[in-house]
Amino acid sequence: MALRATFVAAAGSSSVLAERFEGDRPLDRAGWSEVQRVAHELLPLAAADLRSCSPAPRSRATGEGPGYAPLVQPALRDCDMDRWRGLPPGEAMAREPGAVDAWLAGPRSTPYGGEPLPAFIGRVGGRLDTRRVEDGCGVVAVAGPSVIRAALVYVPRAPPATYWNIDVRSLSAIGVAGRAGGPLSLRIEGASAQAARA
């Protein structure tokens, strides 16, 4: 049984204030313009058998732009940051510098009281594993950069700390392919979408 999945990173925002842990802000005007500018490049992915997105408003709006009509999948939500939820990273650092340092240094650390990084990676990866049961099924999933980073760590079974070394740009597309019981492989797509933003 085969899997062909493509993750599309949700559009960004023009506002630095929009970057928050588990940010739940909708797509702003600049982000929507970004989606419209590259929608023609993302449109072919609308032919996927299954189209899903994370529950975050930016992910849902990004998926609607090229006409995916995605179904919300709770497994694609961001990492549960509990008491840091809604805070900009800089504010968390100002309030609790030692806790943020501990979190960055130890992937299993949860000074915020939420989901450990390995559990988050496993949750996202588990979604990939369950998709393998549908032979040859094409899947597109729109999610935030953190979710896609988790998938990129899961696929090659990289150490959780690798998560911090991956940069996922908005509206980039990363494909995952493989067969049941076998390893998954990655492919980078949508380079022209990124060029359109530059």
Backbone hydrogen bonds, N-H to C=O, Kabsch-Sander energy under -0.5 kcal/mol:
donor,donor_aa,acceptor,acceptor_aa,energy
3,L,178,G,-2.5
4,R,137,C,-1.3
5,A,176,V,-3.0
6,T,139,V,-2.4
7,F,174,I,-3.1
8,V,141,A,-2.6
9,A,172,S,-2.6
10,A,143,A,-2.4
16,V,14,S,-0.5
18,A,15,S,-1.3
19,E,16,V,-1.5
20,R,18,A,-1.0
21,F,87,L,-2.7
23,G,20,R,-1.7
32,W,28,D,-2.6
33,S,29,R,-2.3
34,E,30,A,-1.9
35,V,31,G,-2.0
36,Q,32,W,-2.4
37,R,33,S,-2.2
38,V,34,E,-1.2
39,A,35,V,-0.9
41,E,38,V,-1.2
42,L,38,V,-1.4
43,L,39,A,-1.8
45,L,42,L,-1.6
46,A,43,L,-2.3
47,A,44,P,-1.5
48,A,45,L,-1.9
49,D,138,G,-0.7
50,L,138,G,-2.2
52,S,140,V,-2.8
53,C,71,L,-2.0
54,S,142,V,-2.1
58,R,25,R,-0.6
59,S,56,A,-0.5
60,R,56,A,-2.2
61,A,57,P,-2.6
62,T,58,R,-2.2
63,G,59,S,-2.2
64,E,60,R,-1.7
65,G,61,A,-1.7
67,G,64,E,-1.4
68,Y,63,G,-2.2
71,L,51,R,-2.5
73,Q,53,C,-3.0
76,L,73,Q,-2.2
77,R,74,P,-1.8
81,M,79,C,-0.8
83,R,112,Y,-1.8
84,W,81,M,-2.8
85,R,82,D,-1.7
86,G,21,F,-3.4
87,L,84,W,-2.4
91,E,88,P,-0.8
92,A,88,P,-1.9
93,M,89,P,-2.3
94,A,90,G,-2.1
95,R,91,E,-2.5
96,E,92,A,-2.9
100,V,96,E,-2.4
101,D,97,P,-2.4
102,A,98,G,-2.2
103,W,99,A,-2.2
104,L,100,V,-2.5
105,A,101,D,-2.0
106,G,102,A,-2.0
109,S,106,G,-2.4
113,G,110,T,-1.9
115,E,80,D,-2.3
117,L,107,P,-1.3
120,F,116,P,-2.1
121,I,117,L,-2.6
122,G,118,P,-2.3
123,R,119,A,-2.3
124,V,120,F,-2.3
125,G,121,I,-2.6
126,G,122,G,-2.5
127,R,123,R,-1.3
128,L,124,V,-1.3
129,D,125,G,-2.4
130,T,126,G,-2.1
131,R,127,R,-1.1
132,R,128,L,-0.6
132,R,129,D,-1.0
133,V,130,T,-1.0
134,E,131,R,-1.4
135,D,133,V,-1.0
137,C,2,A,-0.6
137,C,134,E,-2.1
139,V,4,R,-2.7
140,V,50,L,-2.4
141,A,6,T,-2.6
142,V,52,S,-2.3
143,A,8,V,-2.0
143,A,141,A,-0.5
147,V,144,G,-0.7
148,I,144,G,-1.7
149,R,145,P,-2.7
150,A,146,S,-2.0
151,A,147,V,-2.0
152,L,148,I,-2.3
153,V,149,R,-1.4
154,Y,150,A,-2.3
155,V,151,A,-2.6
157,R,154,Y,-1.3
158,A,153,V,-2.2
162,T,159,P,-2.3
163,Y,160,P,-2.0
164,W,161,A,-1.2
165,N,162,T,-2.1
166,I,163,Y,-1.2
168,V,166,I,-0.6
169,R,167,D,-0.6
171,L,9,A,-1.9
172,S,169,R,-1.8
173,A,189,E,-1.2
174,I,7,F,-2.5
175,G,187,R,-3.8
176,V,5,A,-3.5
177,A,185,S,-2.3
178,G,3,L,-1.6
179,R,183,P,-0.6
180,A,1,M,-3.3
182,G,179,R,-2.4
184,L,155,V,-0.5
185,S,177,A,-3.1
187,R,175,G,-2.4
189,E,173,A,-3.2
193,A,190,G,-0.6
194,Q,190,G,-1.4
195,A,191,A,-2.0
196,A,192,S,-1.9
197,R,193,A,-0.8
197,R,194,Q,-0.8
198,A,194,Q,-0.9
198,A,195,A,-0.6
